[in-house]
Amino acid sequence: MGQGKWTSKHNGNTTKEYAMWLHMMRRCYSEEAPVQFPSYKDVTVCERWHCFQNFCDDILYLNGYDKWKGNVGYELDKDILCQNMNISPKIYSPQTCMFISKKENISEATSRRNLTGLTYIGFSPEGNEYEFKNQMEFALNHNLSNGLVSACINKTRDQTKGWTFKVKELLN
């Protein structure tokens, strides 16, 4: 934790800063991390940020901090800047992190994971047809569960909220 002005609790509630710092440290260093977060294998946190006080002092200057501070829909991201700087394995640090919207974070993560290159077709309950590649982003944009969209695509479920789905390449 270190000593300084930053605290883990305010009026009995965990602070946003502490919750984010603790979650970041757990994803990178807990024994369960490789099982719970396979994409975090070999991801580290810079030595300076092992101290909560330093972490809080530094995030004030990260791109997007003001949006994160006033909005629950923003998250700390290391992936975009690490990728842009060709840093591997990835590291959380003042130089490699910024705050982005949850929607943007999901979209970025999904595009990195979508190695299939498949195109999907979604049919709305109203009969509209939507073509998409990013399943998670599509589900988010249409207020659907990504897991249920996936189940429909994989034919373990017929529909979700009246929506049906197919893989474009399999259409005749």
RAGI-V796423 format. One line per field, one symbol per residue. phi: phi as a letter, one per 30 degrees, with the letter a starting at -180 (. if undefined). A space follows every 10 residues. Layout:
phi->???
//
This chain:
phi->.iclddbdbb hicddedded ddddddddbd ddedddbedc eidbceeedd ceddedddde cdeieedddc bdccbdbcdd ddddchcbdd bdaddcbacb dedddddddd ddddcdidcc bccdddjdcb caccdddedd dchcdedddd ddddicadab hidbbbdedc dc
//
